[in-house]
């Protein structure tokens, strides 16, 4: 069923072709006798003419081949391929004639008169168009002003955006520097915390009584600026022999020892002399058991065990 439908569809497409339809029309016109015979005569008429039928009668007509097929085919080809050119030529010719006619009408109507109604109608149309044109020009001017304002605002916004971007970049750079500084502070804080913890641990493990005992004894004293020639360290006081400390004979009232580094000890001593109390700070470097060095204020001293 589908094949039959496709066959008739193909036949319909071919029959609607300009070449096929023009060939059919040309064939019917050139060979008009054949369709007339087929429509006018019946089998009885052919029997009287001693013919077997319509086909037998047509065969006896002896129609030339060029009339039967040549002229229809040539006419169909000429119509199919030549008619578009002829049609375009006719359209161009008609357009040219219409243009010539319009120009002639305008030429002969140039100095002619028109009616009052026609004049008033044209005048009103002209005034309406002029008014509309003025409105359009006004709207265009307003739009141009609005466009200029918007363009100025856009330019200002672009500058503001650029400024904000620059500030963001500067803020990002500052933030990076702050982060680096915070990291450095954090590292320094960690290092100080470790030093503090180490010193606290050392201070907790250090026993002042043992240090005093380690320093106990009589030492030869020599300083860069002179002074006493002997220093006696006991558990409860430190005594200078053979002289005075800063012009005052010291009498030790209190003594405290702090270890600030593994081999550096700080001795804080409260003395009484000349009617007043005074603190002295001795820094002693415990490099070995028989030799010590230190300072009292700005006076550097060296001690050797006696």
VENLIN-V599354 format. One record per backbone hydrogen bond with DSSP energy under -0.5 kcal/mol. CO is the residue of the C=O (numbers start at 1). NH is the residue of the N-H. Records with the same first field share a line. If there is no record, write none. Layout:
CO=NH, NH
This chain:
1=5
2=6
3=7
4=8
5=9
6=10
7=11
8=12
9=13
10=14
11=15
12=16
14=17
17=21
18=22
19=23
20=24
21=25
22=26
23=27
24=28
25=29
26=30
27=31
29=32
31=34, 35
32=36
33=37
34=38
35=39
36=40
37=41
42=46
43=47
44=48
45=49
46=51
47=50
53=57
54=58
55=59
56=60
58=61
59=62
64=68
65=69, 70
66=71
69=73
70=74
71=75
72=76
73=77
74=78
75=79
76=80
77=81
78=82
79=83
82=86
83=87
84=88
85=89
86=90
87=91
88=92
89=93
90=94
91=95
92=96
93=97
94=98
95=99
96=100
97=101
98=102
99=103
100=104
101=105
102=106
103=107
104=108
105=109
106=110
107=110
109=112
115=119
116=120
117=121
118=122
119=123
120=124
121=125
122=126
123=127
124=128
125=129
126=130
127=131
128=132
129=133
130=134
131=135
132=136
133=137
134=138
135=139
136=140
137=141
138=142
139=143
140=144
141=145
142=146
143=147
144=148
145=149
146=150
147=151
148=152
149=153
150=154
151=155
152=156
153=157
154=158
155=159
156=160
157=161
158=162
159=163
160=164
161=165
162=166
163=167
164=168
165=169
166=170
167=171
168=172
169=173
170=174
171=175
172=176
173=177
174=178
175=179
176=180
177=181
178=182
179=183
180=184
181=185
182=186
183=187
184=188
185=189
186=190
187=191
188=192
189=193
190=194
191=195
192=196
193=197
194=198
195=199
196=200
197=201
198=202
199=203
200=204
201=205
202=206
206=208
207=210, 211
208=212
209=213
210=214
211=215
212=216
217=233
218=306
219=231
220=304
222=302
223=226
229=221
230=241
231=219, 233
232=234, 239
233=217
237=234
239=232, 241
241=229, 230
244=246
245=248
248=245, 250
251=272
254=270
256=268
258=260, 266
261=264
263=286
264=260, 261
265=267, 284
266=258, 268
267=269, 282
268=256
269=271, 280
270=253, 254
271=278
273=276
276=273
278=271
280=269, 282
281=297
282=267, 284
283=295
284=265, 286
285=287, 293
290=305
291=287, 288
292=303
293=285
294=301
295=283
296=299
298=300
299=296
300=224
301=294
302=222
303=292
304=220
